[in-house]
Amino acid sequence: MKRRLLAAALATMTVALSGGGSVVHAVEPAQVEALGQAYERVLADPTDTAANMEYARLAEAVGQPRKALATYERVLLYDPRNGEALAALVRIRHLLQPDKTLITFDTGFGYESNPLQRNTDLESSLKAYANARVEDERRFGDTRWRTLITGNAEYFSDISELDYAYLGAVTGPLLDVAPRLTINPFAGGGVSALDNEYYYSEAIAGMQFEGYLQGAYQLMRVRAGYRNFGDQSVSTDGFYADAVARWAIPAVVTLDDVFVITPHARWSGIDGIDIGPGPDDIKPGNYVSWGGRVEYFTKVADWLTLGGGVDVTQTLYRNLFAPDGSKRDDVMIEPLASAVFNRALGMQTDLALDYRFQWNQSNDASRDFENHILSARVVTRF
């Protein structure tokens, strides 16, 4: 009885929902008449699924998404598994979302005990770095479009050959393919510098699958790219491809914690000599790699979030060999720990302390190394 009364109330309310957020369409008189007739059938029985679905489809067709949204919500009150209504609900909510731009700026200082990742003759260095991310979503016609711009720079006080900068962007539509699944095909590119010289430019294309499951945001991304290196680089031009997923499980022990699993894999067809660490995780030397990261984060107080985990990656090189003639095989184990002081420097600014230990084991003993990485950073969102 309560659901029936609520459905009737929602049916009446749709009359007032044809205003803001509507998409302008040229409406034929016959469509207006059909919409009115469908609405009369809804008023006669607000729980009639067929009548409500007909009215909602017509409302969408004439450019009145708010009316359609209220009607689909009413259908789901007494038919919660209606697939068409669920899909339409997600689609229209995306359509009615306001344009938004989120900027995240991350800057700080750090220390590495062995940034060159050497087995002997270790050289430590302080470093400064800055990362910026701009995520913009806006509607073009009936489609929402996402553009992501990223930039980062690292400066080492004692090892200038590792100074690195990158600027890139990708863009593509957001396509709702299921009530809880959105696909974002994207394309773009970027350019980078190493030791104050041009390093490479790249073209990128891929697809990201994202949605909410078990009350948390989940994603999977696949992409491919082609890098063109400068003349001074030891690397040659080539393709690469990778895949990464993020599976979050909230409220594992407490209501304010989350367990995150991040499997990842990469193929690199970029030839070159492995001279040590790259400015990112796509190094020269034909290889395949796979692995995963597990992390646990808990909000122990309103002002403090603690986290920890470990990342394990195996890399099999095709054109690099160990002294015994076998192909080089590396395993990198990286324990991780972090402390985030929430809103320590303002409502939208956090202070974060991070620690990472890199332990690389290889069948080429000269490629074994250890590296301690500590950083303190300020994260601002606006």
N, C-alpha and C positions, 0 to 999 in steps of 0.2 A: 504493500500500500504506500509506504514511504517513497519507494522508487517511482511509483506511478505519479504521485503528487509532485515529486521533484522534476520528473520528465515533463509534466504539464507546465510547470513554472518555467523551465528552460525553453519550451516551445514558445511561450508568450514573450520571453525576453529577446528572442531572435529578431523580433520586429525592430528593436532599437539598435541592432548591431550592424547596420549596413553602412555606417560612417567610416571613420579613419581606418586606414590600412587596406581599403579596397583597391583592387587593381582595376583600372579603367578599361572597359570594353565597350564596343558599339553593341547596343542591345536592341534586338528586334522586338516589335510589339508582340509577336507570337510568343517570344521567350518570356516576356513580362506576364502575359496571360497564363502561360503554363506554370510559371513560378507561383502565381497567386492560387491557381487551382491545386497545386501540390501542397501549398501551405494550408489550405482548407482541409485537405485530407489528414494532415498532421494534427491540426487542432481537433479534428473529430476523434482521433485516437493517437495520442502522443507516443504510445508504446508500439505502434505499427512499424516494424523495421522497414518493410518495403516502401511505405510512404515517406518515412524519414530519409532513406537513402536516395529516393527520387528527388526529394526537395533539396538535399545537400548537393547532389550532382548538378542540378539546375542552378543553384546559387553559385557554385564554382564557375559554371559556364558563363554566367552573366557578370562575373567579376565582383562577387560579394563574398569574399572568403571568410569574413567574420560570422556571417549567417551560417555558412557551411560548417565552420568549426564548431559552433554551438550545437548544431544538429548532429554531427558525428559524435560529439561528447554525449549527447542524449542517447544515441543508439547504444553506446558502450555501457551505459548505466544498466541496461537489462540484457545486453548481448555482448559481454566483455571479450568474447573471442571472435568477433566479426573482423576478419582479416582486412576487408576493404576499408572499413571505418578506422581501424588502427593505422593502416598505411596513410590514409588521408589526413589523420590527425597529425602525424609527424610532418607530412609534407606541408600542410597549411601553417603549422606552427613555425617551421623554418621560413616560409614565405612572409609571415607577419613579423618576424624578428627584426628589430631595428638594425641599421648598419652599425658596425662597431669596429673599433681599432684598439688593440691592446699592445702596449709597448713595454717590454721588459729589458731593463738595463742591469748588467751584472759586472762589477769591477772589483779588483782587489790585488793582493800581493801574495806571493807564494815562495816556496823553497823546494828545490829538488836536489837530492844528494848525488844523483848520477843521470842528469838529463840526456847525455849522449849515449846512455845505455851501453856502457863499455864493460868488458870483463876485467880489465886492468886499467891503471892510470885514470882513476876516477876523478871527475872534476865537478864540484857542486856549483850551484848558482842560485841567486835570488831572481825572482821574475815579477813582472807586473803584467796584468792582462785586463782586457775589457771585452765584454760580449754584449751585443744588442740584438733584439728580436722584435720585429714588428709584424703582428698578425692582423690582417684587415679582412673583414667579411662584409659584403654588401650585395644588394639585389640588383640584377640586371634583367629586366622583364620579369619572367616567372622563375628565374634561376638565381640562387645565391652563389656568389663567387668568392673564393678565398685566395688571398695573396700573402705570401710569407717572405719577408726580407730578413736575412741574417748577416751579421758582420761580427768578426772577432779579430783580436790582435794580441800577440804575446811578445814581450820584450824581456830578454835575459841580460842581466847585468854583466855577466862574465863570458857568455858564449853567443856572440852576435850572429853566428851562422844559423842559430835556431830562431832568430827573430822572424815572426810570421804574421801575415795579415790576410784576411779573406772577406770578400763581399759577394753575396749571391742572392738570388730570388727565384721563387717558383710560384706559379699561379694556376688555378683550375677551378672547375665548378664543383659544388657540393650536391651530390645526387642521392636522394633518399630511395633506397631499394627495398627496405623492409621497415617495420615499425621501430626497430631498435638498431638499424644498420644504415650508415651513410658511407658512400664511396666518394673519394676525392682524387680523380685523376689530375695530374699536375705535370708541368713542364717548365723549364727555366734554365738557369746557368749561373756561373760565377767566375770570379777571377781572384788570383792570389799572388802574394809576394813573399819571398824568402830572402833574408839577409839584405833587405832593401833593394832587391832586384825582382823583376818579373819571374814568377815561378811557373804557373800554369793557368789556363782558362778551361772551362768545362761546360758541356751541355748535359742536362739531366732531364729524364722523364720517368714517371712512375705512377703509382696508385696507392692510396692509403684507405684502409677500411677502418672505420671507427664507430663506436656506439657505447651504450651503457648496458651492462650485464652485472647482476648481483650487486646493484647499487653503486658500481664504480665504472669509470671511463676505461675502455679497452681499445687497443688499436693494433693493426698490423700494416707494415709498409713494405712495399717492394719497389725497387728503382733500378735504373741502369744509367750509366753515364759514360762520356768520352772525354778524356783529358788531353789537351795539347800543351806540351811543355816547352819552356824557353830553351834557347840554344845552349845555355850554360848548364842545364840540368843533366844529371847522370841518368835520368829516366827518359824513356821513349814514349811517344803518344800511344794511347791504348784505351780499351774499354774496361769497365768494371761493372759489377752488379752486386746488389746485396738485398737482404731481407731482415727485418727486425719486427718483433711483436712485443707487446706489453700487456701482461695479464695481471690485474690488480684484484686482490681479495680483501675487502675491508672488514673491520670488526672481527679480527681473528681471536684476540685475547681480550681486548677492551673495545669500547665503542669508538675510541679515537686512535685506532692503529690500522695499518694496512700492510699486507704482504704482497710483494711485487716480483713477478717472474718475467725475465726479459731474454728469450732466446734470440740468437743472431747468427747470420751466416754471410759469407762474402766470397766472391770470385773476382780475382784481379788478373787482367791480361796486360798489365802495364809492365813492359820489360825495363830492366835497369839493375843497378848494383845496390844491394841492401847495405847502405853505409851507416845504419843506425836508426834512430827514431825519425819518423816523419813528422811534419807539422800537424798531421791528422792521422787517422788510423788506416788510411789507404796507402801502404808503402809500395815502393817499387819491388819488382821481383814477382814473376808469375806464381800465384798460389791460390789455394782455397783455404778458408778458415771457417770454423764454426765453434759455437760455445753458448754460454748463457750466464746470466747474472741473476742472483736472488738477493732480495733486500727486504728489510723489515723496518718500518717507521712507526714510531709511537709518539703521540702528543702527551708528554708527561705533565705538562702544565700549560695554561693558556699562553704562556710566553716562551715555551721551549718544546721543540720537537727533536727527538734523537733518532738516529738511523744507523744501520750497519748492514753489511752483506759481503758477498764475494763474487767476483767475475772470473770465469775460467774460459780460456780460448786456446784451441789447438790450430796451428798454422802449418800446412804442408806445402812446401815450395816445390815447383816443378823444375826450375833451372838453376837452383843453388844446391850445393852438395857439401856434405860433411867430409872430414878427412878420410874416413873409411870408404868413400865413394857412394854412400847411400844419400838419397835426397834429404835435404834438411827438414827436420821436424821439430817445431817449437811448441811448448806449452807454457802459456802465461797465466799465472795465478795472481789475482789482485784483490786482497781484502780491502774493504772500504768502511769508513766511519764518518759520521757527520753530526753536527749539532747546529740547529737553526734557532736563533733567538727571534721569535716572531714579533714583528712590529717594534723591534728594538730602537729603530731610528725614525719612527713615524708610522702612521696607520698602514701605509703601503710599502714600507721599507724594512727588510729583514737583514740581520747580520748572520752569516753562516761561516762555520769553521769545518774544514774537510781534511781528511787524511786518507791517503791511498798508498799501498805498498805494492810495487811491481816485482814479481819474482819470476824470471824467465828461465826455463830449463830446456836445453836443446841437445840433439845428438851431435852437434858441433860445439864442443866445450868452450870454444872462444866466443860463442854467442850467449853463454849464460851471463846473467846480470841481476842485480838488485837495485831498486830505486825507491827512495822514500819521497813522497810528495805531500807537502802541507800547504794549505792555503787559507786565507781569511778574505771574505768577500762581502760586499754589500749588494743586495738584490732589491731593485726598485721597480714597481709596476705602476703604470699610469696610462 
